Amino acid sequence: MKSIQSLVAFKTKDKLLLPGLLYEPTRKTKKVALYLHGNGSSSVFYRPDSNENYATALNRKGIAYFPFNNRGAHYVKKFSYHAKGKKISIRYGMAYELIRECVEDVDSAVRFLRKKGYRKFYLMGHSTGANKICVYDHYAKKNPFKKYAILAGGDDAGCYWIALGKKRFGELLRECKRKIKAKKGREIVPLPEKDTIISYQSLFDTINPDGDYNAFPFQEYANQKRSHNPLFRFFKKIRTPSLVVYGEKDKYAVVHPRDAIKILKKETNNSPLFEYHLISKADHGYSRKEHEVAELIALFFSH
């Protein structure tokens, strides 16, 4: 099915200009699904096959598709804006983002889409985008979303714990706290163990057992609890109908994806609202399986 494709941009309340791609069905609709990408070097502009799969499946059901770059796109991205007659530049990207900032990005995207006439909203999130759905659900003051698609939610803190070991993990956590207290949280962490670029504030946000990022703490659940908070505290409280999808070969869940689904089924307080799928032979990004995932999402959103 052909889509009407538009390159668009919208401003957040803190004046960041975020770009996106709007795929609209040829027949006018008031329904739209927003897509939250993952972290790392992620950007919605470098995934044409994924966009086509999702857009085609959703448009066929009369739902527009809106993937956009949030402030965590790329490792580092410089934003500029004017305030009080001065040009101000600030760096974001994964290296500086705090996951709770997703609330402003999502709310700004919804405001933009409302102005274009959309009235019924769905939210999709892959990898860190899945974590962001949980964070958004918890912190948003007015949640407009009718349904969620929670795709390949990962345990980043658990991945760091396994990669670094208990001693080094603890050292980094303490060093992050010191840097943030000294107002040096935006300095980049020398992290030879991981092929990434990240600031002390963002690393702390990512690996802090009690932080917002720790939405899918599978490693803690299966081994030793580090968090003072209840595990899966955000996921437990979701009261929006949700589709949860993992690939059978997804390594970022830390535990086997089949076990990840079992854990989530056990931990949710609202089981009737959830639908779970394990995609055979699929990896974290659903390589060569995105068409199957797209059809599942379109069917779930349209019923």
SVG drawing of the C-alpha trace seen along z (x, -y; Angstrom):
<svg xmlns="http://www.w3.org/2000/svg" viewBox="-11 -40 51 60">
<polyline fill="none" stroke="black" stroke-width="0.4" points="0.0,0.0 1.3,-3.4 1.8,-6.1 2.0,-9.8 5.4,-10.5 6.4,-13.8 9.6,-15.1 8.5,-17.1 9.9,-18.8 8.5,-20.0 9.7,-21.9 9.8,-20.8 8.9,-23.1 12.7,-23.5 13.1,-24.6 14.8,-21.5 13.8,-21.0 13.2,-17.3 12.7,-15.8 10.5,-13.0 8.9,-11.1 5.1,-11.0 3.6,-8.2 -0.1,-8.8 -2.5,-6.5 -4.1,-8.0 -7.5,-7.9 -7.7,-10.6 -7.4,-9.3 -7.3,-10.6 -5.3,-7.6 -1.5,-7.7 1.2,-5.5 4.3,-7.2 7.6,-5.3 10.4,-5.6 13.8,-4.4 16.5,-2.9 19.8,-4.3 23.4,-4.0 23.7,-5.6 20.0,-5.2 18.1,-7.4 14.8,-6.8 16.4,-8.1 18.7,-5.1 16.1,-2.3 14.1,-2.5 13.1,1.2 11.8,1.0 9.9,-2.2 8.3,-0.7 7.2,2.4 5.6,0.6 4.1,-2.1 2.6,0.3 1.1,2.5 -0.3,-0.4 -1.5,-2.4 -3.4,0.6 -5.4,0.5 -6.0,-3.2 -3.3,-4.3 -0.6,-6.8 2.9,-6.1 5.2,-8.7 8.8,-7.7 10.8,-10.7 14.3,-11.3 14.1,-12.2 16.9,-14.0 18.7,-10.8 19.3,-10.1 22.9,-9.5 25.7,-9.4 26.1,-13.2 23.9,-15.8 24.2,-19.6 21.0,-21.6 20.9,-25.4 18.2,-27.9 17.7,-31.6 16.8,-32.9 16.8,-36.6 18.5,-37.6 21.4,-35.1 22.2,-31.9 22.4,-29.0 23.9,-25.6 23.5,-22.4 24.7,-18.9 22.3,-15.9 22.3,-12.5 22.6,-9.3 25.8,-10.6 23.8,-13.3 20.2,-12.2 18.3,-11.3 15.5,-8.9 12.9,-10.9 13.3,-13.6 11.4,-11.3 8.2,-12.6 8.7,-16.1 9.7,-14.7 6.6,-12.5 4.2,-15.1 5.6,-17.6 5.2,-15.1 1.5,-14.6 0.9,-18.4 2.4,-18.6 0.2,-15.8 -3.0,-17.2 -2.4,-20.4 -2.4,-18.2 -5.8,-16.8 -4.9,-13.5 -7.0,-12.5 -6.3,-8.8 -2.8,-7.9 -0.8,-4.7 2.8,-4.4 5.5,-2.0 8.9,-1.7 11.9,0.5 14.8,1.4 15.4,-1.8 12.2,-3.0 10.4,-0.2 11.9,-1.4 10.7,-4.9 7.2,-3.7 7.3,-2.4 8.9,-5.7 6.4,-7.8 3.5,-5.8 4.7,-6.4 5.4,-10.2 3.1,-11.6 0.5,-13.9 -2.0,-13.4 -1.5,-10.1 -3.3,-10.2 -2.3,-6.7 -4.9,-4.0 -2.4,-1.1 1.3,-0.4 3.6,1.9 6.5,2.7 9.3,4.1 12.5,5.8 12.8,4.0 16.4,4.5 18.2,4.7 21.0,2.2 22.1,2.2 22.3,6.0 24.4,5.8 26.8,3.4 26.9,5.6 27.8,8.7 30.4,6.8 32.1,5.0 31.8,7.3 30.6,6.5 33.7,4.5 34.1,2.3 30.3,1.8 30.3,0.5 33.3,-1.7 31.7,-3.3 28.4,-3.9 30.3,-5.7 32.4,-7.7 29.3,-8.9 27.8,-10.1 30.9,-12.0 31.1,-13.7 27.4,-14.6 27.8,-16.1 30.8,-18.1 28.6,-19.4 30.8,-17.6 28.1,-15.1 28.3,-16.1 31.9,-15.0 32.5,-11.9 33.4,-8.7 36.6,-7.0 35.1,-3.5 37.5,-1.2 35.3,1.8 32.4,0.6 32.4,-0.7 30.3,-3.8 30.4,-7.5 28.5,-8.5 28.6,-11.1 28.7,-10.5 25.1,-11.7 23.8,-9.4 25.8,-6.4 24.5,-6.8 20.9,-7.2 21.5,-3.9 23.1,-1.7 21.6,-3.0 19.6,-0.1 17.1,-2.6 16.9,-4.8 14.2,-5.3 16.1,-3.5 15.9,-0.2 12.5,0.8 13.4,4.4 15.8,5.7 15.9,9.3 19.5,9.9 18.6,8.7 15.5,10.9 17.4,14.0 20.4,13.4 20.8,10.8 18.6,7.8 20.5,4.5 17.6,2.1 15.9,0.7 12.7,0.3 10.4,3.1 11.6,4.8 9.6,3.9 7.9,1.1 6.9,-0.8 5.8,2.2 3.6,3.4 1.5,0.3 0.7,0.1 -3.0,0.0 -2.9,-0.6 -3.5,2.4 0.0,3.5 1.6,5.8 4.9,7.2 7.3,8.7 10.7,10.3 12.9,12.0 13.9,15.6 17.6,14.6 17.5,11.2 20.7,11.0 19.8,7.7 17.2,9.1 20.2,10.9 17.9,13.9 16.5,16.0 13.6,14.1 11.2,16.9 12.1,16.5 11.8,12.7 8.2,13.1 7.5,15.5 8.9,13.0 6.8,10.1 3.7,12.2 4.3,13.0 5.2,9.4 2.4,7.5 -0.6,6.4 -2.9,6.2 -2.5,9.4 -5.7,9.2 -4.4,6.0 -1.3,7.7 -0.6,9.8 2.9,11.5 4.7,12.8 8.0,14.5 9.3,14.2 11.1,17.4 14.7,16.9 14.5,13.1 17.3,11.0 17.0,7.8 16.3,5.8 13.9,8.4 16.2,8.7 14.3,10.2 11.3,10.6 10.1,7.0 7.2,7.6 5.9,10.2 6.2,7.8 4.6,5.0 1.6,7.1 1.2,8.1 1.3,4.4 -1.1,3.3 -3.6,6.0 -3.3,5.2 -3.7,1.5 -6.7,1.9 -8.8,4.1"/>
</svg>
